[in-house]
Amino acid sequence: MRIGTNIKKFVNDFKFFDWIKKSELVELDKVNCKDDPVRPELDNEFRTKHGRKIYGLKYQDEIEGIICIAFTNDVPKSVEELDKMSIDAFGQAVHRSNIQGTIAIAYTVWSLKKGAGKEIIKDAYKMIKKSNHLNRLVTLSPLTVMAEKFHIRNGAKLLQVNKTTQNFSARSAEKS
């Protein structure tokens, strides 16, 4: 009886995550910032100026997960540094054929459906691997146990612990 229950649960779990195969990473113009559990204080202007981008994990007509990325040339230790570094990289891009930074900094990620957070990060890795100028995906994560467990469980490497944040680097996103 127990084996049959476990097999049934496995089959149901497999079908539950079947939507992931049909999802795609899309660029968004805006999000409801109040839905962001990590950094709700950052408005859409912050999330989209100076080359920063908002991406959604789209399945059918629904957005299932969100990731906000800034492009920099160094790893920021705070949102304030992220702002300054992305402005600097954006300014340099004007003089260098529109190449905006070599590091993609994911500074907020959240999911609206189970599994979407992990999947949107995997899709961001794929985007970086295809890029001609990006060589790393690094997070600017809150200094919480939940953030640490999420990143470690998903194969990220802790780079540094800062005063109010921590940075993780995705091994699978780094180019050789």
N, C-alpha and C positions, 0 to 999 in steps of 0.2 A: 504494500500500500504506500509506504513512504517513497519508494523509488518512482512510482508512477506520479506522485505529487511533485517530486523534484523535476522530473522530465517535463511535466505540464508547465511548471513555473519557468523552466529554461526556454521552452517554446514560446510562451507568452512574452518573456523578456526580449527574446530575439525579434519578435514581431513589433514590440513596442519601439525598439531602436531602428527598425527598418526605414523610417523616415529620413534618418541621417544620410543614407546613401543618395537620396534624392534632393538634398539641400544644397544651397550654393551661397558663396560669400558675395554680398552686394554692398556697394557704397551707399550710404544714407546721407541726406542733407541735414537731418535733425532727428532727435529722439526726445522723449519725455524725460527730462533730466531728473525729475522727482522719482522716477522708477529705478534710478541707478543706486544700488545699495552701498556702493563704494565711495563715490564722489558726487553726490546729488547737488552739491553747491556749484559745480562747474556748469556754466550755461552752454548753449549750442554755439555761441560765437567763439568761446574758448576752444571747444572741441573741433572747430572747423577752420580757424584762422591759422595763418603761418604754416600752411601745408599739412596741418593735422587733419586726420580723417576719422570718420565714424563708419564702421562696417556692421552689417547685420547678417545673421545666418538665416537665409530665407528658405522656407519650405512651403510650396504652393504659394499662397498669397499672404502668408503670415511670417513675421519676424520672430524667430525662436531664441535668438541670443544676440548680444551686442558686444562689440569690442571697440574701444577708442584708442587710436594710435597716434603718437607724435614721432616725428623724424628728427633725429639729433646726430651729432658726431661723438658725443660722450654719454656716459651713463649718469642720469640725474639722481640725486638723493632726496629730492622733495618736488612737490608740484611747482613751487616757485622756480627751482632750477630747470625743471622740464620746460616751463614757459620760456625762460631766457634762452635755453639751449635750442629749442625748436625755432624761436625767432632768429637766432644766429644762423642756424642751418638753412632756414628759408632765405635769409638775406644773402648768404653765400651762393645759394642756388641761382639767384638772379645773375650772378657773374660767372657761373660755371655750367651753362647749358641745362638748367633746371634740375640738377641732381640735388635732392634735398636730404642730406644726411646719409650716413651709412648704417645707422642703428634705428630699428623700429622699436619704440617704447610703448608697450601696452600698459596704459595707466588706469584702465578700468575695464572690467569684463563682467557681464552678468547674463544669466540665462532665464528664459521664460518657459522653458520646457526641459525636463530632465535630460541630461546629456548634451545640451546645447553649448554650455560653457566650455567643456572639453573639446567639442567639435569645432567651435569657432576659433579656438587657439590653434588646433591642427590645421585648419584652413589658412590661418594667418601665416603659419610656418611655410605652407606650400607657396603662398604668394611671395614670401621673402626669398625662397629658393629660386623662384623664377625671375626675380628682380636682377637687374644688371648692377645696381649700386648698393643694395642692402645686403649686409653680411651677418646681421644678428637680430634676434628678437629677444628683448629684455623686458621684464616687467618692472613697474614701479608700484609695488603692492603695499597695502596697509600692513602695519606691524601687528598682525594677528595670527593666532595658531591656525585658524581656519584657512587663511591664505597660504601659510607655509605648508600645511598638509595637502592642500589642493595641488600646489606646484610640485612638491616632492613626489606625490602619488602619480603625477603625470609625467615624470621623467625630467623635470627641470633641476637645475643646479643652483644652489644658493650662491650668489656672488658676494653680497655684502648686506649687513644689517646697519641701517642708518638710525638717526634719532627718532623719526616717526614713520619710516618706511623700510622696506626690504626689497632688494633686487634679485630676481631669478633670471637665469639664462636658459633658454631651451637648447639642449644639446643637439636635438634633431634639426634645429633651424640654422645652426651655424654652418657656414660654408667652409669647405676645406681648402 
